[in-house]
Amino acid sequence: MKSSARVVVVGGGVVGASVLYHLTKAGWNDVLLIERGELTCGSTWHAAGGMHTLNGDPNVARLQQYTINLYRELERISGQSCGLHMPGGIMLAGTRERFDWLKMAKARGRYLGMELELISADEAAKVFPIIDKKYFVGALLDPIEGHVDPYGVTHAYAKAAQIAGGEVVRHTRVVDLKPRADGSWDVITEAGNVHAEHVVNAAGLWAREVGRMVGLELPVLAMQHQYLITEDLPALKGQKELLTSIDFEGEIYTRQERGGVLLGTYERAGVPWSPVETPWDFTQSLLPEDLERIAPSLEVGFRHFPTLADVGIRKVVNGPFTFAPDGNPLVGPIRGLKNFWVACGVMAGFSQGGGVGLTLSQWMVEGDPGADVWAMDVARYGDWATLAYTNAKVRENYSRRFRIRFPNEELPAARPLRTTPVYEQLQAAHAVFGDYCGLEHPLWFAPSAEEAHEEITFHRSNAHPHVAAECRAVHEGVGLLEISNYGKFEVTGPGTEEWLSRVMANRVPQVGRVALTPMLNERGKLIGDFTMCRVGEQRVFLICTWAAESYYRRWFERHPPPGGVTVRPCAMEYVGLSVAGPHSRTLLQGLTRTDLASAAFPFLSFRRMDIGMVPALVGRISFTGELGYEIWVTSEYQRALYDLLSSAGRAQGLKLFGGRALNAMRIEKSFGTWAREYRPIYGPHEAGLGRFVDFGKSEFIGRAAALEEKESGGALRLMTFSVDAAEADAAGDEPIWHEGRVVGWVTSGAYGHRVQRSLALGYIPVALAAATDGFEIELIGERRAAKRESAPPLDPAGSRMRA
Ligand SMILES: Cc1cc2nc3c(=O)[nH]c(=O)nc-3n(C[C@H](O)[C@H](O)[C@H](O)COP(=O)(O)OP(=O)(O)OC[C@H]3O[C@@H](n4cnc5c(N)ncnc54)[C@H](O)[C@@H]3O)c2cc1C
């Protein structure tokens, strides 16, 4: 083994091998993979090898497409067969809701260029003859599905990497990782040390243990997973290979394995494996079979696939593999650890391994992943994703793998975890809560405890009239919203303005003022949207998306402030309440001696003031588009503030409102939000944030690229649409059609109660930005006419906010 390398990849499963290959492909050849046993000896060797393109996140779906298309190239370069079988796949719907879900999946696939086809149960039985069609209402066909040989794929990656100069060392365990002062690493192995500039943790089942070597507790957990292989089915003899299948009701997947059928389950009673420590002596091993546990799924399976009951079981496999809490991979650099990267929690190595390798290698070589990888960025989790949290969420995710996630559905596991001081009061007011980064936050308020439950549906739910009443109250009177679920940073010290001015695209506001600003990467793409509130010459309070806090901190580490400037995350130190609506000023003025008249405290003001006895930071700003105030207090004051506003608000008819109403109202104002409208694939001009980029400043990160975008106009435009919807509104990821062609995609949607119509925000090509008619948005398989709005549907002049 060599004593130094530019990169050491720890782990020779399909993911580590893919990372090694992609690093060589990107031009880094001094790379070494260290594997403690044989390649594939963790979770890879016993995988069923199935692969498909569909994923809840279109950007991950794109990387899955990339992976599947890679296998032929890999075979060509390496000379190693990947055992590629591409019979196509069928997804079987046993209920109307599931069929609706498949319609939406087909719709999403359209703008990814996927050729999916919806068919009836009769047609399904023709193309997939092993089913009893009476259990199904329809199906979706995907020609790009199949399976590979896990051993073949992993060795093909490794061989292709070796041809390009990469090295693979087997039977050598990495026992420790020691950082050097210059950011490089000493990789301590059983066979000596390697000095590496970069280390990649691709240790799969042992990713947690390798993480712990550097003080990291990664949110990954292995689950036991079983499949069985039947004896040969006479009916398959001499036929073309069976489609791969998913039977959602049975929570079963199948594919042909030689003359028989491989049938796996994602059972509800899933069992974690080695929840705390993964044993090092588990090498090329399996777990004892436990058919009892998957019996409920098998019963359904044998009913739905009756021919399988006629043959015996040849083999049962029970093996562990890892998941992150949301089921997507954990990829990227780790905040606080220089040159340390992860590529783990990959639960679908044969659909995602290639995409993960590509992303990580680009990130390492180019300094940027080259695609929108937010859905699998390791920074989407913070310290709250503890071992026990991960355990609860992974078990939930596993048991729901084949269940529908409705757009309005909130999942129950690991809750409540984080609560704010007013949680009980909100609960007493019949709040229906959502979970955001482990924090309970109110979505809407029901009239009674009995009604404080939301039906999960693709259509408008029982919350609809209550959300309407909340929006009405904010529009006509005054509403109270808990706003603690934002990320916050406090930037202090001399040089605060200079640093922010370099990191943010907009001008830092004057003391007492607020400025909205995009944060851009070097490619001029959006990597954040912040509200900068200038409290003092050397003190700026930043408000942002909480889920991206680690992501932002990682960026701030890469572009550190000068000595003397402190950037302190303080999300839960400052909790907040907001009052919004035409009567909000009267309400608040009754509680403070600070003059709130528009002349004294105009729109976009920010000031320290007392509200009753409570010291607060108050900004005159509201995401609702109405006159409004955001009030930030340290957490010990939130209860007193809530009580004060509630009792004073009685005279004004103050009404509580929640996140659902806020979302509808921000869409009525065409306000975007991070991870929906604002993502690293869009430029500020495309996203309608051009007015918040200050080219008057000589330099800031992304300036040159943003200027180029401004001059060229960019490729896309974020637009607002009124949709001729009936009982269902857009929720995100629906295709936008124009004159019979799919031209774009929806990022958010809701019913706009104040303007009384269904709305959607979405991106279309810039060439169509001037068209108003001819658009359609596909809602649950139906193309509904849509009109492009030329201005925000509510109060385009913004006079209500400025009143
Ligand atoms: C029963 C079953 C069926 C499956 N079916 C499918 C399927 O149909 N399709 C699909 O896409 N996925 C499937 N999977 C999941 C798939 O197996 C995983 O996605 C994949 O194996 C993850 O690969 P990995 O490289 O991340 O992890 P692993 O395969 O666990 O590889 C990690 C490697 O790192 C090595 N290592 C760890 N620590 C060290 C160290 N300190 N020093 C040196 N080496 C180290 C290990 O020995 C191991 O070889 C299935 C899994 C199971 C269990």
The ligand as an SDF file (V2000), in Angstrom:
LIG
                    3D

 53 58  0  0  0  0  0  0  0  0999 V2000
  -31.3470   -7.7780    1.1320 C   0  0  0  0  0  0  0  0  0  0  0  0
  -30.9800   -6.5180    0.4300 C   0  0  0  0  0  0  0  0  0  0  0  0
  -31.4930   -6.2290   -0.8230 C   0  0  0  0  0  0  0  0  0  0  0  0
  -31.1480   -5.0510   -1.4700 C   0  0  0  0  0  0  0  0  0  0  0  0
  -31.6510   -4.8030   -2.7020 N   0  0  0  0  0  0  0  0  0  0  0  0
  -31.2910   -3.6770   -3.3740 C   0  0  0  0  0  0  0  0  0  0  0  0
  -31.7640   -3.4230   -4.6820 C   0  0  0  0  0  0  0  0  0  0  0  0
  -32.5140   -4.2120   -5.2380 O   0  0  0  0  0  0  0  0  0  0  0  0
  -31.3680   -2.2890   -5.3030 N   0  0  0  0  0  0  0  0  0  0  0  0
  -30.5340   -1.3910   -4.7010 C   0  0  0  0  0  0  0  0  0  0  0  0
  -30.1980   -0.3750   -5.3140 O   0  0  0  0  0  0  0  0  0  0  0  0
  -30.0870   -1.6100   -3.4590 N   0  0  0  0  0  0  0  0  0  0  0  0
  -30.4370   -2.7260   -2.7780 C   0  0  0  0  0  0  0  0  0  0  0  0
  -29.9630   -2.9380   -1.5180 N   0  0  0  0  0  0  0  0  0  0  0  0
  -29.1800   -1.8710   -0.8830 C   0  0  0  0  0  0  0  0  0  0  0  0
  -27.7340   -1.8910   -1.3160 C   0  0  0  0  0  0  0  0  0  0  0  0
  -27.1790   -3.0680   -0.8880 O   0  0  0  0  0  0  0  0  0  0  0  0
  -27.0200   -0.6810   -0.7340 C   0  0  0  0  0  0  0  0  0  0  0  0
  -27.6050    0.4910   -1.2440 O   0  0  0  0  0  0  0  0  0  0  0  0
  -25.5520   -0.6730   -1.0560 C   0  0  0  0  0  0  0  0  0  0  0  0
  -24.9630   -1.9140   -0.7530 O   0  0  0  0  0  0  0  0  0  0  0  0
  -24.8130    0.4110   -0.2970 C   0  0  0  0  0  0  0  0  0  0  0  0
  -23.4690    0.3060   -0.6090 O   0  0  0  0  0  0  0  0  0  0  0  0
  -22.3290    0.9860    0.2430 P   0  0  0  0  0  0  0  0  0  0  0  0
  -21.1070    0.9490   -0.5880 O   0  0  0  0  0  0  0  0  0  0  0  0
  -22.7960    2.2920    0.7370 O   0  0  0  0  0  0  0  0  0  0  0  0
  -22.1820    0.1040    1.5540 O   0  0  0  0  0  0  0  0  0  0  0  0
  -21.5130   -1.2940    1.8330 P   0  0  0  0  0  0  0  0  0  0  0  0
  -21.8300   -2.2910    0.8120 O   0  0  0  0  0  0  0  0  0  0  0  0
  -21.8450   -1.6630    3.2420 O   0  0  0  0  0  0  0  0  0  0  0  0
  -19.9670   -1.0150    1.6850 O   0  0  0  0  0  0  0  0  0  0  0  0
  -19.1790   -0.4340    2.6690 C   0  0  0  0  0  0  0  0  0  0  0  0
  -17.8160   -1.0880    2.6100 C   0  0  0  0  0  0  0  0  0  0  0  0
  -16.9350   -0.4020    3.4600 O   0  0  0  0  0  0  0  0  0  0  0  0
  -16.0700   -1.3130    4.0660 C   0  0  0  0  0  0  0  0  0  0  0  0
  -15.5790   -0.6910    5.2900 N   0  0  0  0  0  0  0  0  0  0  0  0
  -16.3290   -0.2040    6.3060 C   0  0  0  0  0  0  0  0  0  0  0  0
  -15.5390    0.3010    7.2660 N   0  0  0  0  0  0  0  0  0  0  0  0
  -14.2750    0.1480    6.8450 C   0  0  0  0  0  0  0  0  0  0  0  0
  -13.0310    0.4710    7.4080 C   0  0  0  0  0  0  0  0  0  0  0  0
  -12.9470    1.0390    8.6240 N   0  0  0  0  0  0  0  0  0  0  0  0
  -11.9200    0.1710    6.7200 N   0  0  0  0  0  0  0  0  0  0  0  0
  -11.9970   -0.4000    5.4860 C   0  0  0  0  0  0  0  0  0  0  0  0
  -13.1620   -0.7430    4.9160 N   0  0  0  0  0  0  0  0  0  0  0  0
  -14.2860   -0.4610    5.5800 C   0  0  0  0  0  0  0  0  0  0  0  0
  -16.9580   -2.5060    4.3190 C   0  0  0  0  0  0  0  0  0  0  0  0
  -16.2210   -3.6770    4.5040 O   0  0  0  0  0  0  0  0  0  0  0  0
  -17.8410   -2.5170    3.0870 C   0  0  0  0  0  0  0  0  0  0  0  0
  -17.3370   -3.3440    2.0750 O   0  0  0  0  0  0  0  0  0  0  0  0
  -30.2850   -4.1250   -0.8470 C   0  0  0  0  0  0  0  0  0  0  0  0
  -29.7630   -4.4240    0.3960 C   0  0  0  0  0  0  0  0  0  0  0  0
  -30.1010   -5.5910    1.0470 C   0  0  0  0  0  0  0  0  0  0  0  0
  -29.5250   -5.8660    2.3860 C   0  0  0  0  0  0  0  0  0  0  0  0
  1  2  1  0
  2  3  1  0
  2 52  2  0
  3  4  2  0
  4  5  1  0
  4 50  1  0
  5  6  2  0
  6  7  1  0
  6 13  1  0
  7  8  2  0
  7  9  1  0
  9 10  1  0
 10 11  2  0
 10 12  1  0
 12 13  2  0
 13 14  1  0
 14 15  1  0
 14 50  1  0
 15 16  1  0
 16 17  1  0
 16 18  1  0
 18 19  1  0
 18 20  1  0
 20 21  1  0
 20 22  1  0
 22 23  1  0
 23 24  1  0
 24 25  2  0
 24 26  1  0
 24 27  1  0
 27 28  1  0
 28 29  2  0
 28 30  1  0
 28 31  1  0
 31 32  1  0
 32 33  1  0
 33 34  1  0
 33 48  1  0
 34 35  1  0
 35 36  1  0
 35 46  1  0
 36 37  1  0
 36 45  1  0
 37 38  2  0
 38 39  1  0
 39 40  1  0
 39 45  2  0
 40 41  1  0
 40 42  2  0
 42 43  1  0
 43 44  2  0
 44 45  1  0
 46 47  1  0
 46 48  1  0
 48 49  1  0
 50 51  2  0
 51 52  1  0
 52 53  1  0
M  END
$$$$
